[in-house]
Amino acid sequence: MAGRRSSLGFLGMFGRSGDLRQLDAALRGADLHPALVPEGVKLTIVNLMKDHWPEEPPQQAYPQVASLFSYCIAGPETFERSQGQQQRLEAERRIEAALETGDGFDARIVLMALHAKLINAEVVERYGLSVG
């Protein structure tokens, strides 16, 4: 019961955490409106970031995470129109590297987009992604 109360206060009465505000700003910067991403998904992204950077995620990590996540959601063409070819190529390089290792932070971000059923069908097809 106490956990629920603190969650309500955490998300409502006391405002959003700094981590979530930074992620929302980074998502906007990656041309993905934060309202299109469910709160549970954003909380999971923040938790993944905290696992990856135990001290505290560096400020520059938020735009990098948001960029990869935005690519997964928007797909290559839409992403390139808003972010440019260089950013698209960088996101694709990161996905390919994540698939080679099969694990790691970027792989978890892609997997999360897949599990949340937010991932673009073209991204799924292009990289042969599946839940399993």
N, C-alpha and C positions, 0 to 999 in steps of 0.2 A: 504494500500500500504506500509506504513512504517513497519507494522508487517512482511510483506513478505521480505522486504529488510533486516531487522534485522535477520530473520531466515536464509537467504542466507549467510549473514556475519557470523552468529553464527555457522552454520554448515560448511561453506566453508572457507571464507577468514581468519577468526580468529582462525580456528581450532575447535576441539571438546571441549565441556565443561569438566571440571574435573569429574563431575558426570558420564558422558557417558564414559569417559576413564576408570574410576574405574569399571563401569559395564562391559565394554568390557574385561578388564583384569580378572574380576571375572568369566565371561562366559568362557573365555579360560581355567581358572583354573578348571572349572566344565566340561571340555572337550566338550564345545559347541562353535564352531567358531562364533564370533560375526557377520560375514557376512551372516550367515544363519538366523539371526534374523532381520526382517525389522526395519529400523530406527524408524518408528512410534511406533512400539512395545517397543523398547528400551526407547524411550522418555516417553511412558506411564508408564513403570516400574519405571523410575527415578521419575516421578511425583507422582506415588503411594508411593514411598519411602519418598518423601518430605512431602506428606500428613501425613504419618505415624510418621515420625520424623521431626516435624516442624522446630526445630532448625537447624538440619543438620543430614542426615543419618550417623550413626557411620561407620567407615571404615570396621568393622567386619560384618556389615549388608550386604555388597555387595556379599561376597562369599555365605552367607546363602540364599539370594534371588536367586543368580545364580544357586545354587545347586538344589533348588526346581524347578525352571524354567527348568533347564536341565533335571531333572527327567521327567517332564511333556512332554518334547519334545522327549527325547530318549526312554522312556519306561523303565520298571524295569530291564530287562536283559542287555540291552546295557549300561544303567546307572551303574549297578553293576559291569560290566566288567571294566569300566573306573574308577569308584570311590570307589568300594568296597562294601561289604555287609552292613557294619555299616552305611555308608552314604545312601544306598538304604533304609534300615530300618528306618532311621531318616526321610527321605523324605516321606515315606509312613505314618509314624506316624503323620507328619505335615499335610498331605492331609486328613487323617482320622479325625484329630482334627478340621480342617477347615470345613469339611463336617458336623460334629456334630453341630458346632455353626452356620454354614450357612453364616457367615460373618467374617470379620476380614481380616488382611493383607494377610495371606497365601491364604485364599479363593479368594481374588482379583487377586493374581498372577495366580492361577490355572484357574480362570474364564477368565483371559486375554489370557492365552495360548489357551483356548477353543475357545473364540471369534475370535482370530487371525487365527484359523484353523491350528495351529502349533502343537497341542497336539497329542500325540501318540494314535493310535486307541486302543491299549491294556489298556492304562491308562483310556480312556473314558469308555471302557467296564468294567474294574475291579471295578471302582467306580460309575458306572451308571450315568456318567455325561451327561448333555444335555444343550443346550442353550434354555432358555425359561423363 
